């Protein structure tokens, strides 16, 4: 027995040595303020969200109202500091003419001490699915789901999730990851240094990206797909590639094709391309060009994460 304790002694001592460090980590205190408001929202009334350091969730429903919950929070190991800094998280929830403006911001009065707490905002918005929507978010996460109207999204940094969208969607994205599923909207995406993944794409789609990646898996509902990229890897996943016509080209990058299309590949030392007959059976056109990065047409499905 003594011999066993002697062997366990160094392990016990090491574990005991970790206790002060674990005990030294203070628990983060969270102070919140929650606001909830509901407006009537007739057809054509726009919802405009301007967010900062926010988690934004917007979902469409069949009610003629907009229901908003805005949760402002301050996080700090000292509760008194969190309580002191929470008022620096400001907001405006108001109707202006034929639009609803939902805004959060962070501000300090002149001469006030610097904010020490971690300030955040969290929106949950339910709105009529077909009404116009505008979202601007920076340094946050944005989710749009079950919408069918005219949608516009602008985001710098953070994560974007799009689900079950119809209508039209124009997105401007910088330094962000965008993941879309079941996207049947007419979709335009201007991206920079961003990763774009679209699964279940129908409708018309135009994507431009620089210094990032584009991965798209179209469905039989696709009408047209155009990707213009520079220094951006592009992957087109078509489990049934014969459903589409192709105009693919890459400069100073590899072009990878399924075996059935290898004979139609053209190339030189610096450029490779594939062109098929779009007129045959009026197949939707997939047109992709990139440079200084690989371009792949594959039949394997894409993974659901970037």
KEMARTOR-225101 format. One record per residue (C-alpha): x, y, z. Coordinates in steps of 0.02 Angstrom, whole numbers, padded with zeros to 5 digits, always signed. Layout:
N
XYZ
...
This chain:
306
+00000+00000+00000
+00139+00123+00046
+00227+00081-00116
+00069+00123-00217
+00050+00290-00130
+00232+00327-00166
+00199+00299-00351
+00044+00409-00349
+00127+00546-00251
+00195+00648-00399
+00026+00639-00489
-00069+00697-00335
+00054+00837-00308
+00035+00894-00489
-00155+00895-00476
-00149+00991-00312
-00034+01116-00395
-00168+01154-00524
-00299+01197-00393
-00238+01375-00356
-00237+01416-00542
-00413+01347-00564
-00474+01439-00411
-00392+01599-00471
-00501+01608-00628
-00645+01723-00581
-00821+01686-00638
-00885+01806-00769
-01033+01908-00710
-01168+01947-00840
-01285+02095-00824
-01424+02108-00952
-01562+02222-01010
-01700+02149-01118
-01819+02251-01226
-01968+02181-01320
-02082+02270-01441
-02214+02227-01572
-02274+02331-01720
-02404+02304-01853
-02315+02279-02017
-02420+02297-02176
-02354+02235-02344
-02212+02343-02408
-02153+02406-02239
-01965+02378-02224
-01870+02313-02074
-01698+02395-02059
-01570+02327-01937
-01404+02413-01901
-01307+02308-01777
-01136+02311-01696
-01055+02165-01605
-01223+02081-01615
-01300+01911-01640
-01445+01940-01760
-01580+01811-01795
-01718+01859-01918
-01855+01735-01963
-02007+01753-02073
-02182+01705-02020
-02362+01724-02081
-02415+01856-01954
-02443+02041-02003
-02330+02099-01863
-02147+02121-01820
-02095+02054-01651
-01925+02109-01586
-01827+02056-01433
-01663+02148-01404
-01550+02086-01265
-01405+02199-01214
-01273+02125-01100
-01112+02170-01010
-00988+02037-00953
-00850+02062-00825
-00779+01967-00676
-00836+02110-00563
-01024+02132-00564
-01009+02315-00516
-00905+02348-00672
-01032+02258-00783
-01174+02360-00706
-01077+02522-00730
-01036+02487-00912
-01204+02418-00972
-01277+02593-01003
-01144+02616-01137
-01245+02494-01243
-01373+02603-01328
-01518+02564-01443
-01660+02633-01549
-01816+02533-01590
-01935+02645-01684
-02046+02668-01836
-01993+02797-01964
-02125+02818-02099
-02143+02653-02191
-01994+02572-02105
-01948+02500-01937
-01773+02543-01878
-01687+02426-01756
-01518+02494-01703
-01390+02457-01568
-01230+02553-01535
-01098+02583-01401
-01063+02758-01339
-00989+02848-01188
-01022+03024-01122
-00878+03147-01136
-00753+03119-00997
-00823+02950-00945
-00697+02812-00905
-00663+02681-01038
-00776+02530-01046
-00700+02378-00962
-00842+02254-00985
-00876+02149-01140
-01032+02228-01215
-01144+02129-01332
-01315+02135-01415
-01433+01996-01467
-01581+02022-01584
-01723+01900-01612
-01840+01966-01747
-01997+01887-01818
-02066+01977-01971
-02187+01948-02116
-02091+01834-02234
-02121+01939-02390
-02079+02113-02322
-01916+02202-02368
-01768+02176-02250
-01603+02268-02233
-01468+02208-02112
-01299+02287-02076
-01192+02199-01947
-01010+02213-01894
-00911+02093-01786
-01059+01980-01755
-01164+01835-01814
-01313+01850-01931
-01445+01719-01970
-01585+01745-02097
-01716+01609-02117
-01884+01577-02200
-01893+01743-02293
-01962+01776-02467
-01954+01963-02497
-01818+02085-02549
-01670+02060-02434
-01505+02155-02418
-01363+02107-02303
-01197+02193-02268
-01075+02116-02145
-00894+02142-02097
-00813+02003-01995
-00908+01862-01912
-01024+01723-01967
-01174+01724-02084
-01304+01585-02096
-01442+01586-02228
-01582+01456-02230
-01737+01431-02337
-01733+01598-02427
-01833+01651-02579
-01862+01818-02664
-01702+01918-02691
-01548+01933-02583
-01400+02051-02608
-01255+02020-02489
-01094+02119-02465
-00972+02022-02359
-00797+02061-02294
-00689+01948-02188
-00836+01834-02147
-00894+01655-02170
-01059+01636-02262
-01154+01470-02261
-01319+01454-02356
-01436+01305-02371
-01592+01286-02478
-01565+01454-02561
-01697+01478-02696
-01682+01667-02703
-01602+01768-02841
-01438+01789-02748
-01299+01916-02775
-01145+01909-02665
-00999+02031-02669
-00866+01959-02555
-00688+01999-02505
-00574+01885-02405
-00724+01778-02362
-00775+01595-02369
-00940+01567-02462
-01031+01399-02455
-01200+01376-02540
-01291+01209-02531
-01455+01177-02621
-01443+01326-02738
-01589+01368-02852
-01639+01526-02944
-01504+01642-03014
-01341+01671-02924
-01194+01788-02949
-01043+01779-02833
-00886+01885-02840
-00748+01850-02716
-00567+01901-02692
-00440+01810-02585
-00566+01685-02516
-00659+01528-02567
-00822+01486-02654
-00908+01316-02642
-01077+01292-02725
-01192+01143-02745
-01334+01186-02866
-01499+01094-02882
-01609+01060-03033
-01700+01223-02992
-01546+01325-03039
-01575+01450-03179
-01399+01521-03191
-01239+01526-03088
-01096+01648-03116
-00939+01655-03010
-00804+01784-03041
-00654+01763-02927
-00473+01811-02905
-00351+01715-02796
-00502+01618-02737
-00525+01430-02739
-00689+01379-02820
-00776+01210-02806
-00937+01168-02899
-01021+01010-02837
-01145+00934-02960
-01197+00756-02918
-01287+00757-03087
-01170+00865-03191
-01267+00830-03351
-01406+00945-03288
-01300+01098-03326
-01195+01178-03461
-01023+01243-03414
-00903+01383-03454
-00758+01360-03335
-00589+01444-03342
-00441+01469-03228
-00280+01566-03253
-00123+01511-03163
-00223+01378-03071
-00271+01195-03089
-00436+01142-03169
-00503+00976-03103
-00647+00890-03194
-00745+00726-03185
-00680+00594-03307
-00830+00619-03423
-00772+00798-03459
-00585+00769-03468
-00584+00758-03659
-00667+00929-03676
-00537+01015-03568
-00428+01142-03656
-00272+01219-03587
-00101+01297-03604
+00042+01327-03486
-00052+01463-03393
-00236+01438-03430
-00363+01295-03428
-00546+01294-03479
-00700+01191-03512
-00846+01242-03621
-01001+01139-03658
-01152+01174-03767
-01277+01278-03667
-01409+01265-03804
-01425+01077-03786
-01589+01045-03696
-01585+01227-03635
-01479+01177-03485
-01441+01311-03354
-01268+01386-03374
-01134+01374-03241
-01000+01502-03281
-00846+01515-03171
-00682+01607-03190
-00541+01622-03064
-00356+01657-03062
-00205+01603-02961
-00313+01471-02875
-00385+01299-02916
-00556+01269-02993
-00645+01102-02973
-00802+01026-03045
-00847+00871-02945
-00990+00749-02920
-00959+00720-02735
-01077+00817-02619
-01002+00959-02520
-00986+00947-02331
-01111+01052-02235
-00976+01157-02151
-00840+01270-02217
